[in-house]
Amino acid sequence: MILKWAFALLLLLSSCSSPAPSIAWQEVTLPSAEAAVRDLAFCDNHWYAVGGLPTGPAAWTSNDGQTWTGVRLTPVSFYGKQSTIFTVACRGTDVIAVGAASGGAHGNPRTSTWRSRPDGSWLEYEPEFEQFGGQESVGVGAAAAGPAAGLTGWAIAGNWLGPDGSPGPALWRSTDGISFTRVLVAPASSARGTDVAFAAGRWIVVGEAYGATLSGASWTSVDGTRWTSVPVESPLALVTPDGDGALAVGAGGAWWYDGAGWQRRGGLAADARFLSLTAGDGLAVTTGGSTECRLWSTRDGGTTWRELTMPAPLPMTAETAASVAVGAGHVVLATDDGHRSHLWLTTAAPL
């Protein structure tokens, strides 16, 4: 999402033993008790939540973060009707989302892409299986929005086998959010892409590189086609636009990208597993942790941090999911312990 901020504030779920200032969280009633929320976004005074129900994919929208209504979804494929939507990106009132359902002889993920329509409904656009899957596929990840249509329209990050058979980061880019073109970001690089964002006038893919030791990796591109490697010392898990640059988090802590290179910022727990990171309306927000999720904030672009209270304990397991979005002076947090999702709301003022 593309938003302007007066200052940078990052909420980070990580592991730390320091006392956390109390935050007044309000639990929000989900449209269905069986809803599983996997991602959140905020654009143009609209909140979006995506995930699934036992019956198939689901999405919800809200004008105030408190009252949520279901989005009318129109799946067109066999697997689209069974998918769970796991990532959503927006720009203004335009939305794209990506879901998946396992199927076929080998149980591979069958990816589905969704695009909002003028009437507020979302239509699935069924890609050829080889577009996101097949023998060369490694995985599909987060979606991101650029500032405008055309070359900076939309992107989906993931990984793909290169011509030599080794995995590397890939990007699916689109001018309209309907038809996507796959580009190999760094073939034969012995690296993995983990997230994508548009910041500082370019696409940024972050990840990690494999060698004698695990190190960081990132690549930038103005047009989403020609990519330049930008060195970074430690692995990066997530990246988000922040003011005139980008803020990233990973095993080595927080990093800031200014359009030319990465600068190390405040340290975070080395054993944290980060789940989501987003920014907007003066806030940047992330979720993650080691044995238990924690919430942190920074007002100086990641240089210094303080811990904040979670609305409820959330143990970190392989099934834990959490996502957060900010906008209109509020923060919405979705948590899932593998059994049930919860949605929480708080004002941004105390943060």
C-alpha positions in Angstrom: 0.0 0.0 0.0 1.2 3.5 -0.7 0.7 6.0 2.2 2.4 9.1 3.5 3.7 9.3 7.0 4.6 12.2 9.3 6.9 9.9 11.3 8.0 6.3 11.4 6.7 4.0 14.1 7.4 0.3 13.9 5.6 -2.3 16.1 7.6 -5.5 16.3 6.6 -8.8 17.7 9.9 -10.3 18.9 11.2 -12.0 22.0 12.3 -9.8 24.9 12.0 -10.0 28.7 11.6 -6.3 29.4 8.3 -5.1 30.9 5.8 -3.9 28.3 3.6 -0.8 28.6 -0.1 -1.6 28.7 -2.1 -1.1 25.5 -5.9 -1.1 25.5 -6.8 -3.7 22.9 -10.5 -4.3 21.9 -11.3 -7.7 20.5 -13.4 -7.3 17.4 -16.0 -9.9 16.4 -15.2 -11.7 13.2 -18.0 -12.3 10.7 -17.7 -16.0 11.4 -16.3 -17.8 14.4 -14.7 -20.3 12.0 -12.8 -17.6 10.1 -9.1 -18.0 9.7 -7.4 -14.6 9.0 -4.0 -14.8 7.3 -3.3 -11.2 6.2 -4.4 -7.6 6.6 -4.1 -4.4 4.7 -5.4 -0.8 4.9 -5.9 1.6 2.0 -8.2 4.6 1.3 -10.0 4.4 4.7 -10.8 0.7 4.1 -9.4 -2.3 6.0 -9.1 -5.7 4.4 -8.7 -9.1 6.0 -8.2 -12.3 4.0 -8.1 -16.0 4.8 -10.6 -18.8 4.7 -13.5 -20.6 6.0 -14.1 -24.4 6.2 -16.1 -23.9 2.9 -13.3 -22.1 1.0 -11.6 -18.7 0.5 -12.9 -15.6 2.4 -12.2 -11.9 2.6 -13.7 -9.1 4.7 -13.7 -5.3 4.7 -14.3 -2.6 7.2 -14.5 1.2 7.3 -13.7 1.5 11.0 -11.8 -1.6 12.0 -14.7 -2.7 14.2 -17.6 -3.8 11.9 -16.5 -6.2 9.2 -18.5 -7.5 6.3 -17.8 -10.3 3.9 -16.4 -9.6 0.4 -18.3 -11.3 -2.4 -15.8 -13.7 -4.0 -16.2 -15.2 -7.5 -13.9 -18.2 -7.8 -13.6 -19.7 -11.3 -11.3 -22.7 -10.8 -11.7 -26.0 -9.0 -8.8 -25.2 -6.6 -9.8 -21.5 -6.3 -13.0 -22.7 -4.6 -11.0 -24.6 -2.1 -8.2 -22.1 -1.5 -7.1 -20.0 1.5 -6.1 -16.5 0.7 -2.8 -15.8 2.4 -1.7 -12.4 1.1 -3.4 -9.1 0.1 -2.2 -5.8 -1.2 -4.0 -2.6 -2.1 -3.6 0.8 -3.7 -6.5 3.2 -3.3 -9.6 1.1 -3.7 -7.9 -1.5 -5.9 -7.0 -4.8 -4.3 -5.1 -7.9 -5.4 -4.8 -11.1 -3.3 -3.2 -14.5 -3.7 -4.5 -17.8 -2.3 -3.6 -21.5 -2.7 -5.0 -25.0 -2.2 -3.0 -28.2 -2.3 -4.0 -30.7 -5.0 -3.0 -32.8 -7.9 -1.1 -36.1 -7.9 1.7 -34.7 -5.8 -0.3 -32.3 -3.6 1.4 -29.2 -4.9 0.0 -25.8 -4.0 -2.4 -24.6 -6.7 -2.1 -20.8 -6.7 -5.0 -18.5 -7.4 -5.0 -14.7 -7.9 -7.8 -12.4 -7.1 -8.6 -8.9 -8.3 -11.2 -6.4 -7.0 -13.9 -5.1 -9.3 -15.7 -1.7 -9.3 -18.7 -3.2 -7.6 -16.6 -4.3 -4.6 -16.5 -8.0 -5.4 -13.3 -9.9 -6.1 -12.9 -12.2 -9.1 -10.4 -15.0 -9.3 -8.2 -15.0 -12.4 -7.1 -18.6 -13.1 -3.5 -18.8 -14.2 -2.0 -21.7 -16.0 -0.5 -24.1 -13.5 3.0 -23.5 -14.9 2.7 -19.8 -14.2 3.1 -20.3 -10.4 3.7 -24.1 -10.2 5.2 -27.0 -12.0 8.5 -28.7 -11.6 10.5 -25.4 -11.5 8.4 -23.9 -8.8 9.8 -23.4 -5.3 7.1 -21.2 -3.7 4.9 -18.1 -4.0 4.8 -15.5 -1.2 3.8 -12.0 -0.5 2.0 -9.5 -2.8 2.8 -5.8 -2.9 1.4 -2.7 -4.6 3.4 -0.1 -6.5 2.4 3.6 -6.5 0.7 3.5 -9.9 -0.4 1.4 -12.8 2.1 0.4 -15.5 5.5 -0.9 -14.6 5.1 -0.2 -10.9 1.6 -1.8 -10.7 1.7 -5.0 -8.7 4.2 -7.7 -7.7 4.2 -11.1 -6.0 7.4 -12.5 -4.5 8.6 -16.1 -4.6 11.3 -18.5 -5.6 11.9 -20.5 -8.8 14.5 -22.9 -10.2 16.8 -21.2 -12.6 18.2 -22.6 -15.9 20.9 -24.4 -14.0 18.4 -26.1 -11.7 19.3 -24.1 -8.6 16.6 -22.1 -6.7 16.6 -18.3 -6.6 14.3 -15.4 -6.0 11.6 -14.7 -8.5 9.0 -11.9 -9.0 5.6 -12.0 -10.7 4.8 -8.5 -11.9 1.6 -7.1 -13.4 0.5 -3.8 -14.8 -3.2 -4.5 -14.1 -3.3 -7.0 -11.2 -4.8 -9.6 -13.6 -2.1 -10.9 -15.8 1.3 -11.6 -14.2 4.7 -12.1 -15.8 7.4 -14.2 -14.1 10.9 -12.7 -13.8 14.0 -14.5 -12.3 15.5 -11.9 -10.0 18.8 -13.6 -9.3 19.2 -17.0 -11.0 22.0 -19.3 -9.9 22.5 -17.0 -6.9 22.2 -19.7 -4.1 19.7 -17.3 -2.5 16.1 -17.2 -1.4 13.7 -14.3 -1.7 11.4 -13.7 1.3 9.5 -10.5 0.7 8.9 -7.6 -1.7 8.0 -3.9 -1.4 8.0 -0.8 -3.5 10.1 1.9 -1.8 12.6 4.7 -2.7 11.3 4.6 -6.3 12.0 0.9 -7.0 11.0 -2.6 -6.3 13.0 -4.2 -3.4 13.2 -8.0 -2.9 14.9 -9.1 0.3 16.0 -12.5 1.5 19.0 -14.6 2.4 22.0 -16.1 0.6 23.5 -19.5 1.3 27.3 -20.2 1.5 29.7 -21.1 4.2 27.4 -19.1 6.4 23.9 -17.7 6.0 24.0 -14.1 5.0 21.6 -11.4 3.9 20.6 -10.7 0.3 18.5 -8.0 -1.5 17.9 -6.9 -5.1 16.4 -3.7 -6.5 14.8 -2.8 -9.8 13.1 0.3 -11.2 11.0 -1.6 -13.8 10.8 -5.1 -12.2 12.8 -6.6 -15.0 16.4 -5.7 -14.6 17.8 -6.3 -11.1 20.8 -5.1 -9.1 22.1 -6.9 -6.1 22.4 -4.7 -3.0 24.7 -6.2 -0.2 23.3 -6.6 3.3 25.1 -8.4 6.1 22.3 -10.4 7.8 19.3 -12.3 6.4 16.2 -10.2 5.9 12.7 -11.7 6.4 10.4 -8.8 5.8 10.5 -5.3 4.2 8.1 -2.4 4.1 8.1 1.2 2.7 8.9 3.7 5.4 9.0 7.4 4.5 11.5 8.0 1.8 13.2 4.6 2.3 12.4 1.0 3.4 12.6 -0.7 6.8 13.4 -4.4 7.0 13.7 -6.9 9.8 15.4 -10.3 10.1 17.6 -12.5 12.2 20.3 -9.7 12.5 17.8 -7.0 13.6 16.4 -4.0 11.8 17.9 -2.5 8.6 17.1 0.8 6.8 17.4 1.2 3.0 17.9 4.8 1.7 17.9 4.2 -2.0 21.7 3.5 -2.1 22.4 0.8 0.5 21.4 -0.8 3.8 22.2 0.6 7.2 22.0 -1.4 10.3 19.5 -0.1 12.9 18.5 -1.3 16.4 19.1 -4.9 17.4 16.3 -7.4 17.7 16.2 -11.0 19.0 18.4 -13.2 16.9 16.1 -16.2 17.4 12.9 -14.4 16.3 10.7 -15.7 13.5 9.0 -12.8 11.9 5.4 -13.2 10.5 4.4 -9.8 9.1 5.5 -6.3 8.5 3.6 -3.3 7.2 3.5 0.5 7.4 1.2 3.4 7.0 -0.3 6.5 8.6 2.9 7.2 10.7 3.2 3.5 11.7 5.1 0.5 10.6 4.1 -2.8 12.2 5.5 -6.3 12.3 4.7 -9.6 14.1 7.0 -12.5 15.1 8.8 -14.1 18.0 10.7 -17.1 19.3 8.7 -19.1 21.9 6.1 -16.4 22.3 5.0 -13.3 20.3 5.9 -9.9 21.6 5.0 -6.4 20.4 7.6 -3.7 19.9 7.6 -0.1 18.6 10.1 2.4 17.3 9.7 6.1 16.5 13.1 6.5 14.9 13.1 4.1 11.9 14.3 1.1 13.9 17.2 2.6 15.9 15.6 2.2 19.3 12.8 -0.1 20.4 10.3 -0.5 23.3 8.1 -3.4 24.1 4.3 -3.1 24.2 1.7 -5.5 25.5 0.1 -8.1 23.3 -3.7 -8.3 23.6 -3.4 -12.0 24.6 -0.6 -14.5 24.9 0.3 -16.2 21.6 2.8 -19.1 21.7 5.0 -19.4 18.7 4.5 -22.7 17.0 4.6 -23.9 13.4 0.9 -23.1 13.1 1.0 -19.6 14.6 -0.1 -16.8 12.2 -0.2 -13.1 12.9 -0.7 -10.0 10.7 -1.1 -6.4 11.4 -2.2 -3.2 9.5 -2.3 0.4 10.5 -4.4 3.4 9.3 -6.8 6.1 10.2 -5.2 6.4 13.7 -5.8 2.7 14.5 -4.0 -0.6 14.6 -5.7 -3.9 13.7 -4.0 -7.1 14.7 -5.0 -10.6 13.6 -3.7 -13.6 15.6 -4.2 -17.3 15.1 -2.8 -20.1 17.3 -3.6 -22.8 14.8 -7.1 -23.4 16.2 -8.8 -20.1 16.1 -8.3 -16.6 14.8 -8.9 -13.4 16.8 -9.0 -9.8 15.6 -8.0 -6.9 17.8 -8.2 -3.1 17.5 -6.4 -0.3 19.3 -5.8 3.4 18.8 -2.4 4.5 17.6 -2.1 7.4 20.0 -0.6 5.4 22.9 2.0 3.9 20.6 
